[in-house]
């Protein structure tokens, strides 16, 4: 069955209960919002801006958007893009799309104008829904993307090149739709990139979304009494699929727009959150604030907080050991997954296995795993090979890319992840290295080839290689090994100034002036560079601490 049926059930059974809360500490307390259709709770002095909707309003808003899409000609199988920052509108829009039988296509909020257009074209998107943060980027390509697409704007002061979502949906029917959906029907397209940085469109069926609901609830046991603090971006499979545990249990969730330690603890305390999913940097920042005395746990109500889970990157054992010194009663879990496996949960540590911190865990609920050699033959325990996963959450394909699909998905349904791993004698999986050179920094993928190509545009640079350096807070940071042309001089400051044209998270954090080694076929010898420089930043960080 489609996950939209859970939303309609929650409306029937828990309609007057709060489903979603939005907290935005960056907005002034006296801000007034004119969007009448939402249940608003005006901010109190010294508290963040806050608004909320019930399950009934959530379902109504999804229905109104679905009816509006149908009135505008959207049919089952069409595709609707979502380009929004986390907000109270995000999930009702997502579910409204699913209710029509169209495919939801979330877009990374860091995409440039050109990347937005590329992804819209790649996924054959018929409609783009975007928010105020993206007006400039969408306007830059509006004449190129609006000829065959509808553009709907979510926010105040609708730009002239788009239509106003609020006014369009205000008078639409709020009743449930009668569109039949099956497990095999297409549901969503997510984007993932390889080491070149060019996105691939990942096609998932409704079966994948339903399985992610079951996996999350099975792993973390959400009940009606839980409250999930949702911080990561909803465009990504990670945050949304963890929230699916709240959907299936009919429990409340808080969308927090901010990652500062004080902001997180305030939200946990004021909203009585019981489950929090953090990235490693956010957890490390919170520990640092407690260690320094900047924050004191006794100033917050945290006794109801029962579960911390972390994903998107390897988790240092020392971090969890330190965490339990402050929160000794916390359950803990880490989750491994890919967008191709509908996000986290195909492998997970399990809340009863804290003695195995450092592992990514065991096969998740309904999943199978194995480790194979270069011929895709299963290896023995303890041997390193490529991790493969199989289950109801595996993608259908890379949309319009059969060659790429064939590379990672075999006829038996095994998805080959590109991650190198090994299994211990107890059956727990440990990541060893990545088959590809993607750098994961603070949970974000950084693609070395993309940065290298950009830096080659700087005249003094003769050659450049980008690798990941270990970092205590972010897991990894990008470092550029730069080889300068003969007869040229160049400083680190000049390179950093040139790289300011890149998005901040893509800019190299370290510049190393040295020759770039290449093998006989012209390929950069990155294993040699990682061996030479790989522990450089971590050693420096340890010396400072």
PAGUDREN-635333 format. One line per field, with one value per residue (C-alpha): residue in one letter; chain; z, x, y. Coordinates in nm, 4 decimals. Example, Ala and Ser with C-alpha at 12.3 -4.5 7.8 and 13.67 -1.06 7.14 Angstrom:
// PAGUDREN-635333
aa <- (a, s)
ch <- (A, A)
zz <- (0.7800, 0.7140)
xx <- (1.2300, 1.3670)
yy <- (-0.4500, -0.1060)
This chain:
// PAGUDREN-635333
aa <- (x, x, x, x, x, x, x, x, x, x, x, x, x, x, x, x, x, x, x, x, x, x, x, x, x, x, x, x, x, x, x, x, x, x, x, x, x, x, x, x, x, x, x, x, x, x, x, x, x, x, x, x, x, x, x, x, x, x, x, x, x, x, x, x, x, x, x, x, x, x, x, x, x, x, x, x, x, x, x, x, x, x, x, x, x, x, x, x, x, x, x, x, x, x, x, x, x, x, x, x, x, x, x, x, x, x, x, x, x, x, x, x, x, x, x, x, x, x, x, x, x, x, x, x, x, x, x, x, x, x, x, x, x, x, x, x, x, x, x, x, x, x, x, x, x, x, x, x, x, x, x, x, x, x, x, x, x, x, x, x, x, x, x, x, x, x, x, x, x, x, x, x, x, x, x, x, x, x, x, x, x, x, x, x, x, x, x, x, x, x, x, x, x, x, x, x, x, x, x, x, x, x, x, x, x, x, x, x, x, x, x, x, x, x, x, x, x, x, x, x, x, x, x, x, x, x, x, x, x, x, x, x, x, x, x, x, x, x, x, x, x, x, x, x, x, x, x, x, x, x, x, x, x, x, x, x, x, x, x, x, x, x, x, x, x, x, x, x, x, x, x, x, x, x, x, x, x, x, x, x, x, x, x, x, x, x, x, x, x, x, x, x, x, x, x, x, x, x, x, x, x, x, x, x, x, x, x, x, x, x, x, x, x, x, x, x, x, x, x, x, x, x, x, x, x, x, x, x, x, x, x, x, x, x, x, x, x, x, x, x, x, x, x, x, x, x, x, x, x, x, x, x, x, x, x, x, x, x, x, x, x, x, x, x, x, x, x, x, x, x, x, x, x, x, x, x, x, x, x, x, x, x, x, x, x, x, x, x, x, x, x, x, x, x, x, x, x, x, x, x, x, x, x, x, x, x, x, x, x, x, x, x, x, x, x, x, x, x, x, x, x, x, x, x, x, x, x, x, x, x, x, x, x, x, x, x, x, x, x, x, x, x, x, x, x, x, x, x, x, x, x, x, x, x, x, x, x, x, x, x, x, x, x, x, x, x, x, x, x, x, x, x, x, x, x, x, x, x, x, x, x, x, x, x, x, x, x, x, x, x, x, x, x, x, x, x, x, x, x, x, x, x, x, x, x, x, x, x, x, x, x, x, x, x, x, x, x, x, x, x, x, x, x, x, x, x, x, x, x, x, x, x, x, x, x, x, x, x, x, x, x, x, x, x, x)
ch <- (A, A, A, A, A, A, A, A, A, A, A, A, A, A, A, A, A, A, A, A, A, A, A, A, A, A, A, A, A, A, A, A, A, A, A, A, A, A, A, A, A, A, A, A, A, A, A, A, A, A, A, A, A, A, A, A, A, A, A, A, A, A, A, A, A, A, A, A, A, A, A, A, A, A, A, A, A, A, A, A, A, A, A, A, A, A, A, A, A, A, A, A, A, A, A, A, A, A, A, A, A, A, A, A, A, A, A, A, A, A, A, A, A, A, A, A, A, A, A, A, A, A, A, A, A, A, A, A, A, A, A, A, A, A, A, A, A, A, A, A, A, A, A, A, A, A, A, A, A, A, A, A, A, A, A, A, A, A, A, A, A, A, A, A, A, A, A, A, A, A, A, A, A, A, A, A, A, A, A, A, A, A, A, A, A, A, A, A, A, A, A, A, A, A, A, A, A, A, A, A, A, A, A, A, A, A, A, A, A, A, A, A, A, A, A, A, A, A, A, A, A, A, A, A, A, A, A, A, A, A, A, A, A, A, A, A, A, A, A, A, A, A, A, A, A, A, A, A, A, A, A, A, A, A, A, A, A, A, A, A, A, A, A, A, A, A, A, A, A, A, A, A, A, A, A, A, A, A, A, A, A, A, A, A, A, A, A, A, A, A, A, A, A, A, A, A, A, A, A, A, A, A, A, A, A, A, A, A, A, A, A, A, A, A, A, A, A, A, A, A, A, A, A, A, A, A, A, A, A, A, A, A, A, A, A, A, A, A, A, A, A, A, A, A, A, A, A, A, A, A, A, A, A, A, A, A, A, A, A, A, A, A, A, A, A, A, A, A, A, A, A, A, A, A, A, A, A, A, A, A, A, A, A, A, A, A, A, A, A, A, A, A, A, A, A, A, A, A, A, A, A, A, A, A, A, A, A, A, A, A, A, A, A, A, A, A, A, A, A, A, A, A, A, A, A, A, A, A, A, A, A, A, A, A, A, A, A, A, A, A, A, A, A, A, A, A, A, A, A, A, A, A, A, A, A, A, A, A, A, A, A, A, A, A, A, A, A, A, A, A, A, A, A, A, A, A, A, A, A, A, A, A, A, A, A, A, A, A, A, A, A, A, A, A, A, A, A, A, A, A, A, A, A, A, A, A, A, A, A, A, A, A, A, A, A, A, A, A, A, A, A, A, A, A, A, A, A, A, A, A, A, A, A, A, A, A, A, A, A, A, A, A, A, A, A)
zz <- (0.0000, -0.0470, 0.2510, 0.1821, 0.3511, 0.6789, 0.6543, 0.5944, 0.8858, 1.1145, 1.0091, 1.0979, 1.4277, 1.5590, 1.3562, 1.6330, 1.7579, 1.6503, 1.3651, 1.2791, 1.4526, 1.2837, 1.4913, 1.3359, 1.5875, 1.3178, 1.2806, 1.5129, 1.7856, 1.6637, 1.3103, 1.1910, 0.9240, 0.7096, 0.5785, 0.7278, 0.6514, 0.9139, 1.2868, 1.4133, 1.7584, 1.7986, 1.9450, 2.3060, 2.4211, 2.4049, 2.2237, 1.8555, 1.5964, 1.6087, 1.4144, 1.3990, 1.2137, 1.3221, 1.1368, 1.0036, 0.8648, 0.7277, 0.5296, 0.4178, 0.2821, 0.0979, -0.0530, -0.1605, -0.3370, -0.5021, -0.6311, -0.7595, -0.9488, -1.1105, -1.2059, -1.3774, -1.5828, -1.3750, -1.4132, -1.2675, -1.3725, -1.4112, -1.2029, -0.9565, -0.8284, -0.4741, -0.4102, -0.0554, 0.2639, 0.5578, 0.6495, 0.7518, 0.3871, 0.2737, 0.3775, 0.2870, -0.0614, -0.0859, 0.0133, -0.2144, -0.5062, -0.4082, -0.3741, -0.7436, -0.8551, -0.9751, -0.8688, -0.6043, -0.7119, -0.4224, -0.5202, -0.3192, -0.1854, -0.2629, -0.6371, -0.8590, -1.1322, -1.3899, -1.1639, -1.1018, -1.4759, -1.5367, -1.2804, -1.3999, -1.7529, -1.6429, -1.4480, -1.7027, -1.4307, -1.5205, -1.2194, -0.9915, -0.6439, -0.4921, -0.1946, -0.1316, -0.0824, -0.4469, -0.6278, -0.7679, -0.8857, -1.0477, -1.2024, -1.3722, -1.5652, -1.5679, -1.9420, -2.0078, -1.7722, -1.7763, -2.1381, -2.0632, -1.6850, -1.4198, -1.1541, -0.8130, -0.5420, -0.1682, 0.0361, 0.0562, -0.2386, -0.5305, -0.8167, -1.1542, -1.3315, -1.0981, -0.9577, -0.5916, -0.4190, -0.1301, -0.3388, -0.5850, -0.3143, -0.0814, -0.2469, -0.3689, -0.2256, 0.0957, 0.0460, -0.0063, -0.3665, -0.5260, -0.7263, -0.7032, -0.6305, -0.6112, -0.4562, -0.8032, -0.9122, -0.9433, -0.6416, -0.6280, -0.7918, -0.5801, -0.7039, -0.6339, -0.7862, -0.8539, -0.8303, -1.1338, -0.9525, -1.2314, -1.0742, -1.1549, -1.1126, -0.8769, -0.9360, -0.6429, -0.6297, -0.3557, -0.2182, -0.1286, 0.0663, 0.2544, 0.3423, 0.4781, 0.7122, 0.8402, 0.8766, 1.0794, 1.3134, 1.3595, 1.4399, 1.6796, 1.8151, 1.7744, 1.9638, 1.9915, 2.2915, 2.0955, 1.9486, 1.6754, 1.6332, 1.2592, 1.1629, 0.8360, 0.4989, 0.3861, 0.0242, 0.1339, 0.1952, 0.5420, 0.7270, 0.5578, 0.5984, 0.9684, 1.0004, 0.8443, 1.1877, 1.3196, 1.0301, 1.0949, 1.4718, 1.4413, 1.6656, 1.6664, 1.4958, 1.5272, 1.2233, 1.3616, 1.1375, 1.3084, 1.4317, 1.7156, 2.0384, 2.2373, 1.9670, 1.9744, 2.3535, 2.3686, 2.1164, 2.3005, 2.6281, 2.5163, 2.2806, 2.4967, 2.2142, 2.2718, 1.9531, 1.7841, 1.4716, 1.4475, 1.2162, 1.3741, 1.3646, 1.5471, 1.8161, 1.8532, 1.8812, 2.1526, 2.3487, 2.3106, 2.4433, 2.7468, 2.8079, 2.7998, 3.0324, 2.7659, 2.8152, 3.1292, 3.1066, 3.4280, 3.2469, 3.0136, 3.0444, 2.8775, 3.0878, 2.8193, 2.5470, 2.4972, 2.1623, 1.9702, 1.6244, 1.3866, 1.0196, 0.6885, 0.7865, 1.0047, 1.3771, 1.5996, 1.8961, 2.1165, 2.0374, 2.1590, 2.4683, 2.5478, 2.4712, 2.7209, 2.9924, 2.9639, 2.8617, 3.0243, 2.9741, 2.6024, 2.3501, 2.0484, 1.6867, 1.3684, 1.0227, 0.6864, 0.3541, 0.0134, -0.1841, -0.4086, -0.1074, -0.0068, 0.2516, 0.5964, 0.7473, 0.5085, 0.7631, 1.1218, 1.4481, 1.6581, 1.9909, 2.1819, 2.0283, 2.1677, 2.2426, 1.8639, 1.8091, 1.5114, 1.3012, 1.0655, 1.2015, 1.0785, 0.7989, 0.8669, 0.8922, 0.5689, 0.4215, 0.3142, 0.2890, 0.1561, 0.0753, -0.2644, -0.4550, -0.7916, -0.9614, -0.7301, -0.5543, -0.1813, 0.0344, 0.3714, 0.7005, 0.7781, 0.4132, 0.2576, -0.0417, -0.1819, 0.0243, -0.1574, -0.0214, -0.1250, -0.0096, -0.0866, -0.0633, -0.3559, -0.6405, -0.9607, -1.1726, -1.2588, -1.4590, -1.8314, -1.7626, -1.8212, -1.8485, -1.5039, -1.3630, -1.4943, -1.3260, -0.9744, -0.9892, -1.0925, -1.2127, -0.8646, -0.7076, -0.5429, -0.5229, -0.5280, -0.3096, -0.4107, -0.0412, 0.0757, 0.3978, 0.6033, 0.8429, 1.1860, 1.3489, 1.5047, 1.1690, 1.2096, 0.9067, 0.9179, 0.6430, 0.5360, 0.2460, -0.0502, -0.3936, -0.5294, -0.4159, -0.2778, 0.0320, 0.3076, 0.5111, 0.7762, 0.6028, 0.2640, -0.0416, -0.2039, -0.5486, -0.6034, -0.9844, -0.9864, -0.7674, -0.9610, -1.2901, -1.1452, -1.0005, -1.3319, -1.4508, -1.2366, -1.4601, -1.2149, -1.1415, -1.3432, -1.1773, -0.8790, -0.6834, -0.4179, -0.1372, 0.2026, 0.5247, 0.8544, 1.0711, 1.4291, 1.3847, 1.0229, 0.9654, 0.6590, 0.4960, 0.1400, 0.0724, -0.2587, -0.3516, -0.5896, -0.8394, -0.9675, -1.3251, -1.3802, -1.3909, -1.1830, -0.8184, -0.6197, -0.2580, -0.0572, -0.0216, -0.3993, -0.4453, -0.1714, -0.3360, -0.6692, -0.5013, -0.3527, -0.6728, -0.5490, -0.2934, 0.0524, 0.1319, -0.1870, -0.1253, -0.0233, 0.3472, 0.3140, 0.0379, 0.0057, -0.2420, -0.3879, -0.7075, -0.8115, -0.8784, -1.1760, -1.2954, -1.6408, -1.7693, -1.6488, -1.3461, -1.0208, -0.7615, -0.4879, -0.2643, -0.2472, -0.1636, 0.1070, 0.2550, 0.2442, 0.3769, 0.5095, 0.8821, 0.8554, 0.9732, 1.2409, 1.3992, 1.3993, 1.5573, 1.8278, 1.9074, 1.9549, 2.1844)
xx <- (0.0000, 0.1203, 0.2431, -0.0315, -0.2692, -0.0782, -0.1399, -0.5121, -0.5281, -0.3574, -0.6117, -0.8997, -0.7594, -0.5436, -0.6718, -0.6613, -0.3157, -0.0121, 0.1773, 0.4497, 0.6107, 0.8472, 1.1042, 1.3141, 1.5460, 1.6849, 1.3570, 1.2731, 1.0209, 0.7795, 0.7467, 0.3853, 0.2755, -0.0336, -0.0768, -0.4205, -0.4533, -0.1992, -0.2487, -0.0004, 0.1448, 0.2931, 0.6450, 0.6991, 0.9793, 1.3223, 1.1740, 1.2185, 0.9514, 0.7145, 0.4177, 0.2449, -0.0146, -0.2307, -0.2614, -0.5967, -0.4496, -0.1500, -0.3783, -0.6022, -0.3044, -0.1755, -0.5215, -0.5587, -0.2232, -0.3067, -0.6409, -0.4695, -0.2090, -0.4805, -0.6767, -0.3610, -0.3249, -0.0816, -0.1448, -0.0223, 0.3391, 0.4225, 0.7051, 0.6964, 1.0182, 1.0548, 1.3139, 1.2444, 1.4369, 1.3004, 0.9640, 0.6121, 0.5006, 0.7575, 0.5930, 0.2306, 0.3582, 0.5484, 0.2407, 0.0161, 0.2355, 0.2207, -0.1575, -0.1910, 0.0174, 0.2873, 0.6505, 0.8052, 1.1476, 1.3310, 1.6230, 1.9348, 1.9061, 2.2748, 2.2261, 2.3299, 2.0969, 2.2654, 2.2441, 1.8741, 1.8067, 2.0177, 1.8230, 1.4840, 1.5731, 1.7261, 1.4144, 1.1666, 1.0110, 0.6722, 0.6313, 0.8779, 0.7734, 1.0274, 1.0691, 1.1952, 1.5574, 1.5724, 1.4081, 1.7392, 1.8556, 1.5232, 1.4839, 1.8238, 1.6913, 1.3183, 1.3069, 1.4699, 1.2623, 0.9156, 0.8210, 0.7207, 0.6860, 0.4636, 0.6448, 0.4760, 0.6149, 0.5781, 0.6174, 0.5312, 0.5761, 0.5384, 0.7782, 0.6277, 0.7638, 0.5824, 0.2356, 0.1406, 0.1020, -0.0992, -0.3693, -0.3862, -0.4540, -0.6721, -1.0052, -0.9188, -1.1094, -0.9679, -1.1128, -0.9056, -0.8507, -0.9585, -0.6453, -0.5371, -0.1691, 0.0186, 0.3502, 0.5042, 0.3997, 0.6759, 0.6828, 0.9927, 1.3195, 1.6193, 1.9564, 2.2947, 2.6330, 2.9467, 3.3006, 3.2492, 2.9775, 2.7216, 2.3872, 2.2095, 1.8320, 1.7356, 1.3885, 1.1998, 0.8625, 0.6012, 0.7284, 1.0577, 0.8876, 0.6673, 0.9643, 1.1572, 0.8627, 0.8699, 1.2500, 1.2592, 0.9768, 1.1182, 1.4669, 1.3734, 1.0329, 0.8509, 0.5226, 0.2544, 0.4432, 0.7609, 0.8670, 1.1308, 1.3634, 1.4252, 1.7241, 1.8842, 1.7430, 1.4232, 1.5367, 1.7709, 1.6483, 1.8066, 1.5939, 1.2674, 1.3012, 1.3794, 1.0674, 0.8677, 0.8869, 0.6776, 0.4331, 0.3762, 0.3339, 0.1252, 0.3657, 0.4809, 0.7935, 0.9738, 1.1427, 1.4328, 1.6013, 1.9378, 2.2242, 2.3823, 2.4205, 2.2051, 1.9356, 1.9277, 1.9095, 1.6408, 1.4302, 1.4745, 1.3816, 1.0915, 0.9303, 1.0017, 1.1798, 1.2581, 1.4494, 1.7203, 1.9197, 2.2498, 2.5449, 2.8862, 2.9809, 2.6634, 2.7157, 3.0805, 2.9836, 2.7324, 2.9925, 3.2421, 2.9858, 2.9202, 3.2912, 3.3680, 3.0836, 2.9192, 2.6094, 2.4966, 2.2671, 2.0894, 1.9484, 1.7488, 1.4865, 1.6411, 1.5231, 1.2683, 1.5370, 1.5799, 1.7543, 2.0429, 2.1158, 2.3849, 2.4359, 2.5762, 2.9410, 3.1610, 3.1174, 3.4284, 3.4146, 3.5557, 3.2590, 3.0022, 3.2049, 3.2191, 2.8485, 2.7517, 2.9401, 2.6785, 2.3837, 2.4474, 2.0900, 2.0706, 2.0027, 2.2286, 2.2133, 2.4009, 2.2586, 2.4161, 2.2439, 2.2414, 1.9829, 1.9797, 1.8605, 1.6044, 1.8364, 1.9380, 1.8649, 1.9811, 2.2588, 2.2291, 2.4132, 2.1034, 2.0278, 2.1363, 2.4830, 2.6600, 2.9597, 3.0114, 3.0416, 3.2699, 3.0798, 2.8027, 2.6181, 2.4130, 2.1557, 1.8541, 1.4953, 1.4039, 1.7538, 2.0301, 2.3993, 2.7134, 3.0740, 3.2121, 3.5388, 3.6024, 3.4211, 3.1209, 3.1934, 3.1261, 3.4396, 3.5089, 3.4555, 3.7390, 3.8269, 3.7798, 3.5491, 3.2642, 2.9463, 2.6268, 2.2716, 1.9358, 1.5832, 1.2465, 1.4051, 1.6443, 1.5839, 1.4124, 1.6873, 1.8816, 1.6185, 1.7000, 2.0445, 2.0440, 2.4236, 2.4752, 2.1979, 2.3630, 2.6907, 2.5410, 2.2233, 2.2240, 1.9416, 1.8873, 1.8300, 2.1691, 2.2840, 2.6631, 2.7386, 3.0948, 3.1922, 3.4651, 3.3898, 3.4635, 3.2629, 3.3803, 3.3278, 2.9998, 2.8539, 2.8965, 3.0001, 3.2790, 3.3518, 3.7150, 3.7389, 3.5419, 3.5761, 3.5268, 3.6977, 3.3968, 3.4839, 3.2177, 3.2523, 2.9924, 2.7535, 2.7858, 2.9387, 3.2267, 3.3389, 3.7153, 3.7062, 3.4607, 3.6914, 4.0010, 3.8429, 3.7528, 4.0979, 4.2609, 4.1063, 4.3510, 4.6461, 4.9349, 4.8166, 4.9898, 4.8221, 4.5964, 4.4596, 4.1887, 4.1733, 4.0086, 4.1960, 4.0746, 3.9079, 3.7947, 3.4767, 3.3677, 3.4971, 3.6858, 3.7799, 3.8957, 4.2607, 4.4086, 4.7597, 4.8667, 5.1524, 5.2517, 5.3649, 5.7304, 5.7936, 5.4842, 5.4461, 5.1289, 5.0201, 4.7609, 4.5637, 4.5445, 4.4173, 4.1579, 4.0437, 4.0009, 3.8028, 3.5536, 3.3535, 3.2771, 3.0000, 3.1529, 3.1318, 3.3204, 3.6175, 3.9385, 4.0031, 4.3755, 4.6200, 4.9371, 5.2031, 5.3654, 5.4047, 5.1008, 5.2015, 5.0408, 5.0809, 5.1753, 4.8187, 4.7965, 4.5762, 4.6469, 4.7883, 4.5436, 4.6192, 4.9786, 4.8579, 4.6240, 4.9084, 5.1367, 4.8980, 4.5935, 4.6565, 4.7949, 4.4908, 4.3846, 4.7310, 4.7207, 4.3737, 4.4837, 4.7867, 4.5585, 4.3151)
yy <- (0.0000, 0.3612, 0.5634, 0.8180, 0.5734, 0.6207, 0.9946, 0.9425, 0.6956, 0.9480, 1.2100, 0.9754, 0.8501, 1.1362, 1.4305, 1.6932, 1.5915, 1.7912, 1.6259, 1.8775, 2.1735, 2.4185, 2.6057, 2.8811, 3.0511, 3.2834, 3.4742, 3.7666, 3.6958, 3.9624, 3.8243, 3.7999, 3.5548, 3.6112, 3.2554, 3.1988, 2.8316, 2.7266, 2.6869, 2.9430, 2.9736, 3.3191, 3.3292, 3.4108, 3.6431, 3.4739, 3.1730, 3.0844, 3.1452, 2.8502, 2.7176, 2.3813, 2.1752, 1.8841, 1.5554, 1.6761, 1.9992, 1.8068, 1.5754, 1.8625, 2.0561, 1.7508, 1.6993, 2.0635, 2.0561, 1.7234, 1.8562, 2.1708, 1.9672, 1.7585, 2.0706, 2.1981, 1.8827, 1.6764, 1.3046, 0.9779, 0.9271, 1.2974, 1.4437, 1.7344, 1.8913, 2.0284, 2.2995, 2.4137, 2.4635, 2.2645, 2.4152, 2.3218, 2.3143, 2.0561, 1.7304, 1.8241, 1.9141, 1.5849, 1.3848, 1.5882, 1.4865, 1.1190, 1.1319, 1.2276, 0.9315, 1.1706, 1.1309, 1.3558, 1.4854, 1.6589, 1.8857, 1.9663, 2.3209, 2.3775, 2.3325, 2.6213, 2.7481, 2.5272, 2.2214, 2.2875, 2.2997, 1.9894, 1.7870, 1.9140, 1.8055, 1.4751, 1.3717, 1.5143, 1.7309, 1.8839, 2.1160, 2.2948, 2.4071, 2.6466, 2.8785, 3.2323, 3.1253, 3.0166, 3.3083, 3.4359, 3.0956, 3.0064, 3.3512, 3.3094, 3.0079, 3.0869, 3.1590, 2.8195, 2.6052, 2.7663, 2.6878, 2.3311, 2.3491, 2.5016, 2.7078, 2.7355, 2.9630, 2.8914, 3.2090, 3.5771, 3.8175, 3.5767, 3.6651, 3.7537, 3.4455, 3.2001, 3.1296, 3.1600, 2.8222, 2.9709, 3.1363, 2.8458, 2.5863, 2.7945, 2.7072, 2.3564, 2.0583, 1.9138, 1.5651, 1.2520, 1.1487, 0.8226, 0.7427, 0.3811, 0.3224, -0.0074, -0.1061, -0.1277, 0.2220, 0.4795, 0.7147, 0.9339, 1.0313, 1.1250, 1.2428, 1.0930, 1.1630, 0.9665, 1.0941, 1.3169, 1.5088, 1.4611, 1.3638, 1.0405, 1.0201, 0.7345, 0.5932, 0.4386, 0.2649, 0.3017, -0.0299, 0.1398, 0.4180, 0.1726, -0.0451, 0.2532, 0.3214, -0.0363, -0.0366, 0.2854, 0.1874, -0.1631, -0.0351, 0.2445, 0.1467, 0.4766, 0.5008, 0.7677, 0.9085, 0.9841, 1.3176, 1.3211, 1.6195, 1.6566, 1.8736, 1.7471, 1.8592, 1.6915, 1.6733, 1.3934, 1.0404, 1.0319, 1.2872, 1.1977, 0.8227, 0.8614, 1.0791, 0.7947, 0.6297, 0.9188, 0.8778, 0.5089, 0.5606, 0.8791, 1.0682, 1.4289, 1.5651, 1.8986, 2.0520, 2.2568, 2.5133, 2.5397, 2.3239, 2.5213, 2.3206, 2.5624, 2.5513, 2.1710, 2.1469, 2.4159, 2.2274, 1.8964, 2.0653, 2.2878, 2.0365, 1.7280, 1.5471, 1.1813, 1.0907, 1.2974, 1.2193, 1.4080, 1.4312, 1.3800, 1.7540, 1.8559, 1.5931, 1.6979, 2.0660, 1.9837, 1.7894, 2.0741, 2.3228, 2.1015, 2.0423, 2.4147, 2.5027, 2.7150, 2.4980, 2.3169, 2.0157, 2.1117, 2.4153, 2.1897, 1.9181, 1.6144, 1.3201, 1.2210, 1.2030, 0.8277, 0.7734, 0.9266, 0.7971, 0.9151, 0.8481, 0.9774, 0.9177, 0.6948, 0.7591, 0.7719, 0.5365, 0.8125, 1.0374, 0.7852, 0.7038, 1.0750, 1.1159, 0.8462, 1.0318, 1.3079, 1.0890, 0.7481, 0.6247, 0.6995, 0.4281, 0.4663, 0.3534, 0.4266, 0.3673, 0.2981, 0.3426, 0.5032, 0.6956, 0.3874, 0.1857, 0.4521, 0.5982, 0.4724, 0.1363, -0.1339, -0.1816, -0.0587, -0.1088, -0.1796, -0.0157, -0.3265, -0.3412, -0.0396, -0.2614, -0.2736, 0.1027, 0.1501, -0.1019, 0.0054, -0.2954, -0.5868, -0.6200, -0.4002, -0.5186, -0.6979, -0.6536, -0.8930, -0.8064, -0.9682, -0.8772, -0.9719, -0.9652, -0.7993, -1.0907, -1.0462, -1.3744, -1.3713, -1.3522, -1.5126, -1.3334, -1.0984, -1.0405, -0.6973, -0.6626, -0.4577, -0.4362, -0.5392, -0.5091, -0.6532, -0.5775, -0.4148, -0.0675, -0.1063, 0.1393, 0.0332, 0.1879, 0.4987, 0.6835, 0.6830, 0.5377, 0.1603, 0.1406, 0.2936, 0.0745, -0.2408, -0.1433, -0.1504, -0.3614, -0.7274, -0.9503, -1.0956, -0.7540, -0.7076, -0.3453, -0.3050, -0.0044, 0.0820, 0.0790, -0.1560, -0.3418, -0.6494, -0.8643, -0.9736, -1.3105, -1.1905, -1.0898, -0.7126, -0.5090, -0.2507, 0.0026, -0.0024, 0.2403, 0.3675, 0.2244, 0.5718, 0.8876, 1.0722, 1.2757, 1.2827, 1.6018, 1.6705, 1.4326, 1.6080, 1.4438, 1.6317, 1.5202, 1.5623, 1.5588, 1.8495, 2.0596, 1.9532, 2.0568, 2.3943, 2.4570, 2.3742, 2.6994, 2.8970, 2.9845, 2.9230, 2.5661, 2.2964, 1.9967, 1.9356, 1.6404, 1.6585, 1.4025, 1.3741, 1.4418, 1.3013, 1.5649, 1.5229, 1.7249, 1.6788, 1.3278, 1.4453, 1.7719, 1.8262, 1.9000, 2.0088, 1.8994, 2.1756, 2.1614, 2.5065, 2.5697, 2.6455, 3.0167, 3.0953, 3.1815, 3.1444, 3.1734, 2.9837, 3.3073, 3.3491, 2.9938, 3.0413, 3.3636, 3.1843, 2.9055, 3.1513, 3.1008, 2.7484, 2.6836, 2.7097, 2.3382, 2.2497, 2.4785, 2.2970, 2.3383, 2.2664, 2.3611, 2.1497, 2.2604, 1.9481, 1.7459, 1.5448, 1.1810, 1.0060, 0.6484, 0.5259, 0.5640, 0.9233, 0.8573, 1.0388, 0.8020, 0.8956, 0.5970, 0.7246, 1.0758, 0.9472, 0.7446, 1.0482, 1.3119, 1.1247, 1.1678, 1.5204, 1.7130, 1.4642, 1.4738, 1.8536, 1.8495, 1.6037, 1.8202, 2.1209, 1.9377)
